[in-house]
Amino acid sequence: MSFIEEIKQRAKQDIKTIILPEAQDIRTLKATEQVLKEGYAKIILVGNKEEIEEKALENKIDISGAQIIEPTNSEKYEEYVNLLFELRKQKGMSLEKAKGLVKDPVYFGMLMLKDEKSEADGLVSGAIHSTADTLRPALQILKTAPDTKLVSAFFLMTVPDCEYGENGTFIFGDCGLNENPDDEALSEIAISSSKSFRQLEGKEPKVAMLSYSTYGSAKSESTEKVIRATEKVREKDKNLLVDGELQLDSAIIPEVANFKAPGSPIEGNANVLIFPDLNAGNIGYKLVQRLGKAEAYGPLCQGIARPVNDLSRGCTSNDIAGVIAITAVQAQEK
C-alpha cells in the first residue's frame, strides 16, 4: 500500500470535514468527486452555488454528496463580518472592508475554521490562489499554533522504487514559504518538520540540515548558518536525531555518510531534509518530482492553529485529493 493510500485509510477512521474555497476550478470538483467516492472526508465547497453546480453538470462530475455554501447567502455572513472586524480592527480593518472580504471564499472558509460551532476541520486552497493569498487570511484569522514560533511549509515527497528515506518517503522543508531563514528560523523549521513527519508517517524522524558542505569541507556564512541551526535544534530537542551540515549524499546514502560523515547520528538514513533557503528547497523538490517521478504533496503548512494547506498551482485533481486526505489526518490530531 502506498503512503497516500495509508493516509486515506487513517482518514477513514475518524471522518473530518474539509473546506475547498476554489470550487470554480474543475480540478477541485474532480477531487471532490474522488474524495466522496472513496469516503475519507466530508467536503464543503464555498462559492456561487449555481455556477458550481452548472460546471459540475457540464463536466459530468458528481458532487452531490458535498455541501455548497455561498458566503453572501449564508446565515453566518453577518456574524463572520463582525468576527473579522473584531479580529482585525486594531490593524485598521473597517466594517465595510470586512463585508467585502467575507464574500471571498478563502476568507469565508478561514472564518468557518475559526468558528467553534462550525463543523469544518480543515481547509485546502492554492490551485488558483498564490501561497500569499492562502496564508494571509489564515494568519490574520487563525493565528499560529500555541507551541509554534514560526509558520513554515513542507512538501511530503514519495519517490517510487526508492531505497532511501522511509521507503522513499521524505519531508522537504521549507520549500514554499520562508525565503532566507536565519539560523533560529531554520531550527524552528527543522523542529516543526520533524513533528509533521512523526504525525503523518508514524515513524522516528531523522533530520538532515542540508548544505553544499559536509562537516566543514567548505566554509562560508551559508555553511556556518546551517551549523548554528543544527546546534539550536539539538538544544531545543535533545532526543531528536539530527545532523548537519550535510551534503545530500551524506544525508541519505549510508555508504557515503560512513566516508564523509563518520559517526553521524542519522548514519545516512535521513527522512526529513531541511534546505538552507527557499531557492534550494523549491528547486530540490521540483527536481525530485519531475526527474524522479515523485508524488509531491504541498506546500503543506505547519504552525497554523488549524489545519490549512496550500497547493501548487500546477497541481492535478489527484494531488488535491491527496492533500485533502493529509489535512484530514492532521485534523484528527487537533
Secondary structure, 3 states (H helix, E strand, C coil): CCHHHHHHHHHHCCCCEEEECCCCCHHHHHHHHHHHHHCCCEEEEECCHHHHHHHHHHCCCCCCCCEEECHHHCCCHHHHHHHHHHHHHHHCCCHHHHHHHHCCHHHHHHHHHHCCCCCCCEEECCCCCCHHHHHHHHHHHCCECCCCCCCEEEEEEECCCCCCCECCEEEEECCCCCCCCCHHHHHHHHHHHHHHHHHHHCCCCEEEEECCCCCCCCCCHHHHHHHHHHHHHHHHCCCCEEEEEECHHHHHCHHHHHHHCCCCCCCCCCCEEECCCHHHHHHHHHHHHHHCCCEEEEEEEECECCCEECCCCCCCHHHHHHHHHHHHHHHHHC
